[in-house]
Amino acid sequence: MKRFLSPLLILSILISATCFAYSQDKINLTGTWAGLAYTPDGEDSFTAEFKQVKDIITGTMSTASGSLNNSQIKNGKLQNGKLYLETVVFTPEGEEKVIIKGTVKGKNVSGSWEIPNSAESGTWKMAKK
């Protein structure tokens, strides 16, 4: 019985890993996205241009207010349906790093954003155009 369980366990692990890898490949954020950021000053619409290679996300983001103006995405990652991005926001005091986190649900992504060196934070949502 022990000899039968080991190959069965290995087969189960391989099937699970293959299904997980396949589901990760199905999420692709490459393209143009439109969204709304909810800030302490109100709503700010934005666009994002993403390019995804495996789990790495690159691209730019711009807001209607100009706080993001073709800001480059840094440290962009998509893992297990969770998005993590860093970019730079332009403020009267200068440039500030912004951390953006979200969850992918089909052609929609939503989550939170924060400026670590300030008390500013909020939520956001976007959809693929």
ABEGO torsion letter per residue (X at the ends): XAAAAAAAAAAAAAAAAAAAAAAAAABBABEBBBBBBBBAAEBBBBBBBBBBBEABBBEBBBBAAGABBGBBBBGBBBBGGBBBBBBBBBBAAEBBBBBBBBBBBEABBBEBBBBAABABBBBBBBBBX
